[in-house]
């Protein structure tokens, strides 16, 4: 139930729009075009399966894992209800 001048479901619409914006931004940052045969960082071969699965890939799995590691350790600042009750 919405209050004031907002209509029912307005808050959910804002949440949906925020999520959709994040999805579109993530998709826009994905590589496109022809995949490299060799990793641009270490020079190792990029397996054909990876080149097929991720069009436009530029790095091997190990180099990409190293690049993604700083983002994987970002804590969830919102937490869950259970963690807030402790």
N, C-alpha and C positions, 0 to 999 in steps of 0.2 A: 504494500500500500504506500503510495507516494503522498507526501505532504506538501502543503503550500500550493504553489502554482505549477509544480511539475506533475506530469502525467504518470500513471502506473507504468512501471517498467523502465523509467528513464535512467535509473542508476544502473540497471543491467545493460541497457544500451550503451552507456558510457564504458562499462567494463568490456563489453564485446568489441567496441571500437578500439579500445586500448590494446587488447589482445591482437586484433586484426592488424593494427599498425605495426606491432612488434613482429608478427609473422611476415608481413610484407617487407619490412626492413631486413629481416634475416634472409629471406629469399633473394633480395636484391644484392646481398653481399656474397652470395654463392658464386663460385667461378663459372664462367660460360666459355663456349668456344671449344677449340681443339685441345685435348689433353696433351701434356708434355710426356715424352717417353722416358725422360730422365729427370730426377728430382732437381729443382733449381737451387736447393740448399746444399745437399751433399753429393749430388751427381749419380746416385744409385738408380738402377732401373726401377720404374714404377710398374708394378704388375698389371697385366692386361685387364684383370678383373676389376681392379681399382679404377683404371682409366675408363672402363665401360660403366661402372657404377656411379662415378662422380665425373660427369662431363666437365672439361676445363680444369681438371686437377693439375696442380703444379708441383706438389710435394709428395714424398713417399709417406707411408703410414707413420714411421718412427719420427720423422721431422715434424709432421703435422701434429702428432701427439705432444711433442715438446712445445709447439706453438700454442696449443690449446690448454696446456697445464695451468697457466696463470688464471685462466677463467674458470677452471674447474674447482678451484679452492675458494671461490667467492662465497661467503656465507649467506644463507637465506636470512635476511634481516627481519622478515615478517614472522618467521617461526611458526610453530603450530600451537594450537590451544593447549596441548599437553605440556609443551615446554614453558609456557607462560604461567602455568599453574604451580610449577615446582618451586 
